[in-house]
Amino acid sequence: MNIENSQYGFTTTFSGRLGNHMYQYAYVRLLAEEENRPFQLKSDLIKKHFGLPKESLLSATAYKRADGFPFYQADKYLDLIYKNRKKVVSWFKPSVYGMLLLKEKNFPPVVNVRGGDFLSVGRSLNFQYYYKTVARLKKDPIIITDDCEYARSIFSSNEILHTSDDFSVLYHAKELVCSSSTYCWWAAFLGEHDLLVSPDERWATLSKPLSPFIWGIQNMGWMFLDSDGQIKQKMKGTQ
């Protein structure tokens, strides 16, 4: 069968953890809907966390993997996600868990620290990124992390939590200081935050891009912490 001449739909092979699955699902489903084609996106993580359908109502005689595999994090793919932000926000609805937890604590700022596998692959952030950001906050933050031991090596006197739904806490934060995690990127992108700070490449522990945060800064006008310790804003289209 010549797939190009068939009534084909789009699919992909999921890889990574939840944050990566969200890029894969969002981009490929948006692409399919934009071209009025079926999609087949079998991610158990997406189903578990957001209850989204794995397949469209339309059916196809064949499916082909969308270009951009595996992570769909380059500008070309992120542009489609940015353009359809309202639709994507309506898909990825977190639970109210984080709202209730933060309300109980009188809405402190939330800092995300990603440890675990990031420590071995050079994706963690320089401690000074956290110290300089937190110094500019008006209230003591709580720390949301997947690695409490590592987070405690940075923040010895703050409350450190690894909850049953960290994503919801990050999403509902009024003030959010991001790690270099795609998981945190999504919470930042989907939520409505009074203050949102993300790192740029100068805060990497290795000299490699902190994708997709560099793109996020350039394309969304997010706040970022400059090397002089000042929180600044880089507007869309600036370098």
N, C-alpha and C positions, 0 to 999 in steps of 0.2 A: 504493500500500500504506500502510495506517495502521500506523506502526511501533509505536505503543503497544499495538496489539492483536495484534501478531505475536510469534513466539518470538524476541525480540531478545536480543542480547548487548551487552556494553559495549566501547567502544574509545575511543581518543583520538588526537589529532594531536601527535606528539612535537616538542618544541622545546627549544632550549638545548643544553647539553653534558651530560656523564654525570650529574652531580648532579641536574639537573632531570629527566632521563629516569628516574632512580630514583624520584623522587616520583610521576611520572606512571604508571610501571609499577606500583609498589607499591599506590598508592591504587586504581587502576582494577581491577587484578586482585583485590584484597581485596574491593572492592565487588561484583564479579561473583560471587566465591565465596560471599560472605555472602548474596546473593540467589539462589544456585544457577543462575547464568546463564553462558553462554559469554563468553570474552573474546578479543579480537583486538588484539594489542599489538606492532606491527612496529617494534621499535627495533633497529637494527644494533649500536648501542653496548651495549645490554643483552645482546644475544646474544654479542658479542665478549668482553665482560669477565666475564660470569657464566654464559653458556651456558644461559640460561633460555628456556623455550618462548615463541614468539610468539603461539601460539593454544592454547586449551584443547581437551581431547578432545571436549567437547560442541560441537555445531554450532548455528548460528543462521540463520534466514532473513534477518535484517537486524541491523545493528549501529548503536547510537547512541552519540554521544560523551557521556561521563559529565559531569555538571555539575561546575564548578570549574575548567574549562580556563582557562589553560594549565598552571599549575604545581602546583596542589593543595597549597599551603603554608599556608593559613589553618588556624586551630585545628580547624575542623570536619573537615578532611581529615587533619590530623596526628593527631587523636584516634584515628582508625581505625588508623593506622599504629602508634601507641603501644600500643593495645589488642592488636594482633597482632604485637608485637615479635618473639616467638620464631619465628613463621612467617617474618617478613621476614628475620630473621637467617639462617635456614636457606636462604633464596633467594640472598642476596647474599654468597656466600662468596669472600673475596679469596684470592689465591695466598699461598704461604708465603714469597715473595720478601722481604717486609719483615721477617718474623721472622728470617730468616737474616742479613740485613744488620744488623739491630739487635743480634742476638746477637754478631756479629763485633765490634761496637763496644762491647760490654758495656752494652747497653741505656741509651743516653743519653736524656734528655728530647727530644721532637720538637716543634718549632715550625713551624707552617704559615704561610707568607706567600703571599698571592694578589696577583699583580700583573696584568700584561697589560691586558685590557679593563676591569678594575675601576678602574684609574687614571683612565680617561676618563669613567666614569659615576658617580664619587663613592662607590664601594663599598669603597674601601680603608680601612684603619684608621690612626688616629693612631699615630705611632711610639711615643709614651709607653705605649701599651697593651703593646707588646712589651717595652720597656725595664723597666717596672715588674713585669711577670710574670716575666721571666727573672731579675731581681734576687732573686726569692724561690725560685728553683730551687736545689737543692743541687749539681747538676752542670751543666756547660756543655752546652747543647743543640746538636743538629744542626738545620739549617734545611731543610725540604722546601718547594720552591716551583716554580711554573710560570714564574717570571721571575727568573733568577739575578742579573741586573744590578740590578733593583730591590731584591731581598733584600739584596744587598751594600751598598746605600746605608743599610740599617738595621743590618745585622750585618756589620761589617767584619772581625771576627776569628774568627767561627764558621765551621764547615764548612757549606757551602751545596751542596745536592744537588737535581738534577732527574733522577730515576731512571727506569728503564724501567717502574716500577710504583709511583708515588708513593702511590696509594690504599692499597696493601698496607702500606707503611711507616707511614702515619698510623693505619691500623686496628690494627696490632700494637704501637703505642707504649704503653709502660707509663705514661708521663706525656706528655700531649698538650696543647699550647697551640694553640687553634683560630684560624683566620682567620675572615673573614665569608663564606666560600665554602660553598655548598651541598655541594660535593664533600667538604670537610672535615667538614661536619655529618654526613654519612652515615658517614664513617669513625669519628667519635666515637660516633654512635648505635649502630652495629653492634658495635663493639669492647668489650672489657673493660679499663678503664684504672684504674690506681691513683690518678692525678690527672688531672682533666679541667677545663680552664679555657676559657671562651668569653667573647667580648666582649659588652657591652651597648651600648645606643644612645649612651652618652656617649663612646664611642671612635670613632664614625663621623667621617669627614672632612667629611661634609655632614650637615645636620640632617634625616636621613630614617631610617626604621627599618632595622635590619640583619636583616631577615627572612631565614631563619626562626629566627635565633639567639635573638631575644627570646622567641619561643614555646618554643624548646628550654629556655631557662632557666626559664621559668614552669612548664612541664609535666613536666620531667624531674628537677628538682633539681640541675642541673649547677652546678659552681663558676663564679664569674664574678669579674672584676677590677673592684672598685668604684673610684670616682673618687679615693678616698683612697689607692689603691695596695694595698689589702688584698684577699686572695682570700677570697671569702665564698660562702655557699651560699644559694640561693633555692629554697625547697621548693615542691612542686606546689601550685598554687592561690593563691600569694602574689603580690602586685603590687609 
